């Protein structure tokens, strides 16, 4: 590994990561900001993409093709579908899918387009390192399927559809598009999410509060993974 990309979707997701570094070089490119840092000789580029699959695809592509990153880690928050997941719990994706990709009218399964795949797997070596770190730090982490779509899913009916169709454990709005980019460009990647809301949450819960705490949890764990990788 020569240069590491660390992505989040929102500023709240990368701010705890940036706080770990003192000397940060900021580059503005393609209507976004990229933060270059160094950790014990390892060059790292940190960025938040903005929410959604298109912005995540653009940012991942930029980090790989413009900045020369050859490994990508994603840190952020997700909604829990698996009933075992509680707010603040951590999930590592072993595979990801796009739950809102739908050309079933042409006889294809949900999440599939010709010459594509319903699921894309993350890098096994990076997953194993993350599990080692979790065991060392006594963190509760599950490995499971993450579903991605361009919508903040808050209806229990939609969550049940995603759980039934894709056997997904959590859902968010960027991971699978990052997976498509990394898979196409042969870049090892890893998607980590902390649970910020769950399927049984009431509509009036304070997402902002849980976003901040869960993003902090995810970022602290990711920094430990970076230390182990280094």
C-alpha positions in Angstrom: 0.0 0.0 0.0 1.4 3.4 -1.1 -1.4 5.8 -0.4 -4.6 5.2 1.6 -8.0 6.8 0.9 -10.4 7.3 3.8 -13.9 8.3 2.9 -17.1 9.4 4.6 -20.3 10.7 3.2 -20.8 13.7 5.6 -18.6 16.2 7.3 -19.7 14.8 10.6 -18.3 11.4 9.5 -14.7 12.6 8.6 -14.3 15.4 11.2 -13.4 12.9 14.0 -10.8 11.4 11.6 -9.3 14.8 10.7 -9.1 15.6 14.4 -6.5 12.8 14.8 -4.0 14.7 12.6 -2.1 17.9 13.1 -0.6 18.8 9.7 -3.5 18.7 7.1 -3.1 19.9 3.5 -6.5 20.9 1.9 -7.0 20.6 -1.9 -10.2 21.7 -3.6 -11.2 19.7 -6.7 -14.4 19.0 -8.5 -16.5 20.9 -6.0 -15.1 19.0 -3.1 -12.3 19.2 -0.5 -9.6 16.6 -0.1 -7.4 16.5 3.0 -3.9 15.1 2.7 -2.2 13.9 5.8 0.7 11.6 6.8 0.7 9.0 9.5 4.1 7.5 10.4 5.2 7.6 6.7 1.9 6.5 5.2 0.2 9.1 2.9 -3.5 9.3 3.5 -6.2 11.3 1.6 -9.4 12.0 3.6 -12.6 13.3 2.1 -16.4 13.4 2.6 -18.3 12.9 -0.6 -21.6 14.4 0.2 -24.6 12.2 0.5 -25.7 9.6 -2.1 -24.4 7.2 -4.7 -23.4 9.7 -7.4 -21.3 11.9 -5.1 -19.7 8.8 -3.5 -18.8 7.4 -6.9 -17.2 10.8 -7.9 -15.2 11.1 -4.7 -14.0 7.5 -4.8 -13.0 7.8 -8.4 -11.1 11.0 -7.7 -9.2 9.6 -4.7 -8.1 6.7 -6.8 -7.4 8.3 -10.2 -6.3 11.8 -9.3 -4.7 11.3 -5.9 -3.3 7.8 -6.6 -4.8 6.0 -3.7 -4.5 2.2 -3.9 -6.6 1.2 -0.9 -9.8 2.7 0.3 -11.5 2.6 3.7 -15.0 4.0 4.3 -16.2 5.1 7.7 -19.7 6.3 8.5 -23.1 5.6 9.9 -25.9 3.3 8.8 -29.4 2.3 9.7 -29.7 -1.1 11.4 -32.0 -3.7 10.0 -30.7 -6.8 11.8 -32.5 -6.8 15.1 -29.3 -7.7 16.9 -27.8 -4.3 16.0 -28.3 -1.5 18.4 -27.3 2.2 18.2 -23.5 2.6 18.3 -22.8 -1.0 17.2 -20.4 -1.5 14.4 -20.8 -3.5 11.2 -18.2 -4.4 8.6 -19.6 -5.2 5.2 -18.6 -8.5 3.7 -20.7 -7.6 0.6 -22.8 -4.7 -0.6 -25.8 -4.3 -2.9 -27.9 -1.5 -4.4 -31.4 -1.9 -3.0 -33.0 0.8 -5.2 -31.6 -0.6 -8.5 -34.7 -2.1 -10.1 -35.1 -3.4 -13.7 -37.2 -6.3 -12.5 -39.6 -5.3 -15.4 -37.1 -7.0 -17.7 -36.9 -10.2 -15.7 -33.8 -9.3 -13.7 -33.5 -9.7 -9.9 -33.6 -6.6 -7.7 -30.2 -4.9 -7.6 -28.9 -6.3 -10.9 -28.1 -4.8 -14.2 -26.6 -6.7 -17.2 -22.8 -7.1 -16.9 -23.0 -6.2 -13.2 -23.6 -8.1 -10.0 -26.2 -7.9 -7.3 -23.5 -8.2 -4.6 -19.9 -6.9 -4.5 -17.5 -8.3 -1.8 -15.1 -6.3 0.2 -11.4 -7.2 0.7 -11.0 -10.2 3.0 -7.6 -9.2 4.2 -8.9 -5.7 5.3 -11.9 -7.4 7.0 -9.6 -9.7 8.9 -7.5 -6.9 10.1 -10.6 -5.1 11.3 -11.8 -8.2 13.2 -8.4 -8.5 14.9 -8.6 -4.9 16.0 -12.1 -5.4 17.3 -11.0 -8.5 19.3 -8.0 -6.6 20.7 -10.2 -3.6 21.7 -13.1 -5.8 22.9 -15.5 -4.1 20.5 -18.8 -5.6 19.4 -18.6 -5.8 15.6 -20.6 -7.9 13.2 -19.8 -8.8 9.7 -22.8 -8.6 7.3 -24.5 -7.4 4.2 -25.0 -3.7 3.7 -27.6 -2.4 1.3 -27.2 1.0 -0.4 -29.8 3.3 -2.0 -30.5 7.0 -2.8 -33.0 7.4 0.0 -33.1 7.7 3.7 -35.2 4.7 4.5 -37.5 5.3 7.5 -40.5 3.1 6.7 -40.6 -0.3 8.4 -42.2 -1.7 5.2 -39.2 -0.7 3.0 -36.8 -2.0 5.6 -38.6 -5.3 5.6 -38.4 -5.5 1.8 -34.7 -4.9 1.9 -34.1 -7.4 4.6 -36.2 -10.0 2.8 -34.8 -9.4 -0.7 -31.1 -8.9 0.0 -30.8 -10.5 3.5 -29.2 -7.1 4.5 -28.1 -6.3 8.0 -27.9 -2.5 7.6 -28.6 0.2 5.0 -27.0 3.5 3.9 -26.6 5.7 0.9 -23.0 5.3 -0.5 -21.3 2.0 0.2 -22.3 -0.1 -2.8 -21.4 2.7 -5.3 -18.0 2.9 -3.7 -17.8 -0.9 -4.0 -18.6 -0.7 -7.8 -15.8 1.8 -8.3 -13.2 -0.1 -6.3 -14.2 -3.4 -7.9 -13.9 -2.0 -11.4 -10.5 -0.4 -10.7 -9.2 -3.3 -8.8 -8.7 -1.4 -5.5 -8.9 -3.2 -2.2 -11.7 -1.6 -0.1 -13.4 -1.9 3.2 -16.7 -0.4 4.4 -17.3 0.2 8.1 -20.5 1.6 9.6 -21.7 2.5 13.1 -25.4 2.1 13.6 -27.1 5.5 14.1 -30.8 4.4 13.9 -32.7 1.1 13.8 -35.8 -0.3 12.3 -37.8 0.1 15.4 -37.0 3.8 16.0 -39.8 6.2 16.5 -40.1 8.9 13.8 -39.3 11.7 16.2 -35.9 10.5 17.4 -32.9 12.8 17.4 -30.9 11.6 14.4 -28.3 14.4 14.7 -27.4 13.3 18.2 -26.9 9.6 17.2 -25.1 10.6 14.0 -22.4 12.5 16.0 -21.8 9.7 18.6 -21.9 6.9 16.1 -19.6 8.7 13.6 -17.1 9.2 16.5 -17.3 5.5 17.3 -16.7 4.5 13.7 -13.8 7.0 13.3 -12.0 5.8 16.4 -12.2 2.2 15.4 -11.0 3.1 11.8 -7.9 4.9 13.2 -7.0 1.7 15.1 -7.4 -0.3 11.9 -5.1 2.2 10.1 -2.5 1.7 12.8 -2.7 -2.1 12.3 -2.5 -1.8 8.5 0.6 0.4 8.9 
